[in-house]
Amino acid sequence: MQPDSHSPTDVIVIGGGLSGLTASLLLARGGKRVTLVERAPQLGGRALTQHQDGYSLNLGPHALYRGGHALRVLKQLGIQPRGGLASTRGVVGRGTELFQLPAGPGALLTTRLLDGRNKAAALRFFASLLLKSPRDLTGMTVSNWLQPMDPDLRQLIAIFLRLTSYANAPERQDAGAALRQLTMAVRSGTMYVDGGWQSMVEALATATEQAGVTLRTGRVARILHAERVQGVLLTTGETIAAETVVLTTSPGQAATLLEGEARRRLQHWSEALIPVKAACMDLALSRLPRPETRFALGIDRPWYLSEHSGTASLAPAGGAVVHAAWYVDPDRPEQADMLERELEAVLDRLQPGWRQWVIRRRFMPSLTVTNALDTPAGRPASDAAGVSGLYLAGDWVGPHGMLADAGLASAERAATLILASPAPGIHPVLPALS
């Protein structure tokens, strides 16, 4: 789809990932003429799914939080992802031993992972989880929060915090944000999406087209602005005029598209934010060698393994889609070849003989899970660039949610501010963002 490039537009959205598609659809349904500019030939960004021989492989392990902002916004837009509830019934590895993963009261009482005293302490922790307010931990890191606990209990809590936030940075991660994410996961659970996350991308793309959004494939060289946005300049030399732009790229790329004080502001955030990385092994298998071991976590090593096709439609009958991951500590990045061997060793241990059943194998040594770890310093607001008519959205923007939840919540926030602002030509003072 390549409509007339000279069609008038009210808003330019830069970036065709989930945040950009969501912002475009909200704005178009709100009566704005929207042009979406995406540099890649495919929409979706990190939500892309590769389909081959009946298998659907996301870029690393993806789970949708059923109590999160992303699903809430999608439902409001009339998009209902389908899939299965992700199970945490499995094992946990420590050293050379495997233990029952204590993901519920029954498993907690019977696992050999903890002694009696720590089992009682763990039961008290999870029983109080839904009563504890994240505000109680404001300004505290996860390490500081967990430090008073017994080491065995501290390790157990840490694996669930890693699992729900995808982050392995306890010395930097905000304890309140981590608690909020864990509490949401315990209350509502997560789901693996049928057909992969590409199904949500396609639903959003279809809805934006139906709403009249103009899609342009191209690369933005610069956002044209003084104190107010004037439009964008493409690398082809073409300009698209508009008084409003929603920028949904990574923070580093966002800074390069601006000038002057706006660039300095976003460069500051780009340098301050800590991207969350993971090494990921994605596998399509013709059969799962050991079906009884579909989910596992490392307690003394930050690894993860899950067969997502056990609950979602991602593989043909008898086949399996398995994701293994290593949560990378941003202060201790390991070499890629070492992490690949680590994940192979995890698979050898949990799914012996897996190599003979491989249909598709993909290793990504440093996948960006999210552009901003939640730290006590927080994330930039939608208007952090300080340019009238310029709004930010993405997983690194705004105070609400993590991961895709942050991306869609910030897209919703940007669209709400734009739709509430006066008509073009009247330059409002933007309201303070919470």
N, C-alpha and C positions, 0 to 999 in steps of 0.2 A: 504494500500500500504506500503510494508516494503522491499525496494530493498536491495541489497547486501551492508552491512555496510562497506565493505572494498573497495568500489568503490572510485577511486581518486576524490578529489574535490579541487576546487580553492578557493571557498568562503563558509563559514558556516554562515548561518543566524539563529540567536537565537530568537525564538518567531514567532508564526504563526497567529498573528493578521493582520489587514489591512496593517500596516507598513511592517511587515516581508514578507507577501505575495507579496506586491508591489516591495520591494527591490529584492526579489528572481526572480520575473518575468523579471524585467528590466535587471538584471545581466545575467540571462540565455539567454535572447534574444540578449544580447551583446556578447555572445560567452563564458561565464564563466560556469564552472561546479559547480553547486550550491547544497549544502545540507541544507535543512531547518529542524531545530530541534524544535519541539513543545512538551511541557510537557503534555498538556491536550489531551484527546482522540479526541477532535474536534478542528478544526481550527476556527479562528475568534475572539477570545478574547472577548472584550466588544461589538463587532459587531454581536454576536450570536443572533439568533432569535428563539424563541420557537414556534413550530407549533402544534396546537391541535384543533381537531374538526373544521377545516377550518379557525381558527383564527391564526394570526401571531403576536406575541408579542416580540418587541425588549426589550432589557434591559434598560428600561426607555425611555423617549422621544428622538427620533433621527430624525434630519433633515439634509439634504444634501444641502450645500450652492451652488447655481447654478453658482455663480461667483467665487467659491473658487478653491484652488489648487487640492483638492481631485477629483472633477469631471473632471478637466482639465487633470490630470494624468490618470485617468481611461479611458477617451476617447482616449488618446494617445495610450493606451494599447489595444484599440478595445473593451472596455467594456462600454456599454451605459445603466446605470441604468434607469429604467422607474418608473414613479410615477406621482403624482399630485402636483400642486403648493399649498403650505401651505397657508391657508387664515388667516389673522389677523382681519377678521370681527367678532367682538364679543363684550364682555363686560369687564369692569374693576370694581373690588370690592374695596370699601373703607368703613371701618367700617361695618355697616349692609346694606349699600346702594350699588346698582349696577348702573353703568353708561355706556353709549355707549363708546366703546374704540375708542379714536380719532386716528385711524391708517391711516387716509388720510385727505385731505383738507376738504371734505364734512363733514365727521364725526367730525372733529376738530371744525368746525363752529357750529355744532348743539348739541354737547355734553354738558351736564350740569356739567361736571367734572371741567371745568375751567371757570373763569370769562372772561369778554371781553378783559381786558388788557393782561391776560395770553394767551388767544387764539391768539391774535396778535403776542405775543412774540414767541409762539410755531410755528406759521406759518413762522415767520422770521427764526427761528432755522432750521426747516426742509428745507426751501427754500435755506438756505446757506450751508446745510449739504454737498452737492455734490461739493461745491466750497472750503470747508475748508480742509486744508492739515493736516494729522495726525502729520507731523513734527512740526507743530506749538505747539503741546502739548507734545513734547518730555520731558521726565523726570517729568511729572506732573501726579498726581493721579486723578482718576475720581472725588473724593470728592473735590479736589482743583479746578478742572475744573468747576464743577457745583455750587460751593459755592456762587458765586455772583448772581445766579438766585433766583427768587421768590420761596419760598418753594413748592408751588403747581406745578410750572413748573419743578422744580428740581425733584420732585417725578415722574412726567410723563416721563421725559427723562430717569430717572434711570430704570423704568420698561422696556423700550425698550433696554437699554444696558444689563440688566439682561437677557432678552429674547434672544438676539442675541449672547451673549457670554457665557450663562449658569452660569454666576458668580455673586455672591452677596458679593463683597468685595471692595466697592468703596474707602475705605481708603488705599487699597493696589494696586488695579488694575491700570495698565498703561492707561492713558487717550487716548494716540495716538492709541494704539492697540484697545481699545474699540470703538473709533470713526471709525477706519478702518473697523472693523467688522460690525458696524451698517450701515455704508455707503454701504458696499457690499450687505447687506441684502436688503436695500432700493432699490438699483439699480437692483439687479438680482433676489431677492427672494430666498426662500428655497423650497425644495420638500420633501414630504414623499414618501418613496420608496416602490413600489409594492413588496409584499412578504417579506417585512422587509429587514434589512441590511444583513441578511444571503444570500440574492440573490447576493449581490456583493462579499461576501466571496466565495460563490460557483463558481462564474464566474472566480475569480482570481485563486482559487484552480485548476479548470479545465485547465486554461491557463498555470499555472506553471507545471502541469503534462505533458501537451503537449509540453512544452518547455524543458522537460528533467530534471526538478528539482527533486532531491532525497528527499523524506520526511521521517524523522525519528521521531518516538514518543519516547520521553525520556526527562529526566531532566539533565541539565548541572550543574555539580558541580563546575567547575572552567574553566576559559579561561587560557590556557597555554601560557605564554608570558614572555619575558624578556624586551628588548627594542623593540622587534618585536613579533607579534603574531606567535604562533607555532601550535595552534589547540585548541581543547576543550577536557576536561575530563568529561565523563558522570558519574552519580551517580552509575551506574553499574560497574564502573571501566574501561570501554572501552574508548579509546581515538580516536578522529578523527583528522587527521592532515590537516592543511591548513594554508596558510600564510596571510589569510584575514578573518576577522569576522565582521559581522554586528550585533550589539546588539540592540534588539528592545523591551526589557523588561521595567519595571518601573525603575526609577532612583535608588530606594533603592535596588532592586534586582540586578541591574547592578553592583553596588558597591561591593556586596558580591561575585561576580564572578571573581574579580580581586585581585591583590596583590600589595603591596608596594605603590609607589607614585600614580599609576593609581587608586588604591582603594581610597586613600585619596582625590584625585581630585573629583571622582564621589560621595564620601561620602559628600564632601563639597556641591556639587550641590543638593544632596538628602536632606540635611538639610536646604538648602536655598530655594528650590522650595516649593510652596504652592499648594497642590492638591485641586482641585475644587470638592466639594461633593454636592450631592443632595439626599434627601429622595424621593423615587419614588413609586407610586401606579399604577400598570399596571392592566388593567381590560379588559376582554372579556365579552361583554354583548350581550344577545340574542336580545335586542332592546335598543334604546336610549330613555329614558323617555321624554326628552325635546329636540327634534331635532333642535330647533331654537337657542340653546345655545351650540355651538360646540367648542367655543374657549373663554377663559377668563384668565385674569391676576389679581393678587392682587396688589394694589398700596401702601398700608400701611403695608401689610404682603407679604412676597416674595413667593407667590404660583403661580402655573401655571396649566391650564387644557386645554386639546385639544383632540378632537376626530380625530385621524389620519386616520381612515378608511373612513372619509368623502371625501377624495381626492385620497387615495391610495388603492390598492387592498390588504386588510389585514383581511377582515372578510366576512363570507357568507352573502347572501342577507338578509337584515333586521337586521343583527347583527352590532355590533360596537366595535372598539378597542379604548379605552380611556386611556390616560396617564395623571396622575396628579403628580405634583412634587413640592417640597419645596426647594428653593435654599438656601443652608446652608451657613451661614456666617462663615468662618474659625476661626474667633475670638470669636464666640458665638455659639458653637455647642449645639443644643438642644437635649433633650433625645428622643430616638427613639419612645417610646410609645406616647409621646406628639405629635410628628410630624405625626404619623399615625392617631391620633384623629383629628388633624388639617385638614389633607387631607380628612378624612371622612366627616368632617363638610363642607368643600368646596363642595364635591360631593352632600351632602344632600341639600345644598342650590341651586346648579346649575342643578342637575339632581335628583330631589326628587323621591324616590322609587327605586333608582338604585339597591339596594341590592337584590330585588326579581328577577332581570334579570341577575345575575352574573353567567357566565359559568366558568370563571377562574379569580382568584384574586391573585396578588403577591405584597407584600410590601417589599421594600429594603430600610432599614433605612439610609444607608450611601454608596451610589453608587459613585464610583470615576468617575466623568464626564470627567476629564482630569487631567493628572499628574502635570500640571504646570499652575498656574494662570499667566497671562501676567502682570508682574510688571515692573517698570522702570529699574530694574536690568537686565532684559533680560533672555534668556535661553542659555544653553551651545551649543557650535558648534559641528558639527559632529565628530571632532577629539579631543574633550575636554579631553579624557582620557590620551592623550599624548603617546600612544603606536602605533608604526608604524604598519599599517595593521588593526587597530581596528577602527571601525566607529560606531557611535550611530545614531539611528533613533527612532522616536516616537513622541507623542504629546507634549513632553517636550524638544524637540531638535530643534535648529535652529531658525532663525528670522522670518520665513514666516508662516503666518496663525495661526489659532486657531483650537483646537479640531482635528477632522479627517483631516482637511486641513493641519495642522502642521505635522501630522503623515505621510501623503503621500508626502508632500513637502520635509521632511527630508529624507525619503526613496529614493526619486528621487535624492537628493543631494549626499547621500552616494554612490548610484550606479554610478552616474556621475563621482565622484572622483575615484572610483575603476576602472572603465573602462578606465579612462584617465591616470592611473598610469602605470609605466613601468612593464614589465613582472616579475613574481616571481623570487626572487633571487637578484633583483636590488632594493635597499632600497631607495626610493625617500624621499625627504623632502616634506611634504604635503603642498599644497598651503593654504594661509590664506582664511578663509571662511568669506563671507560677512554676 
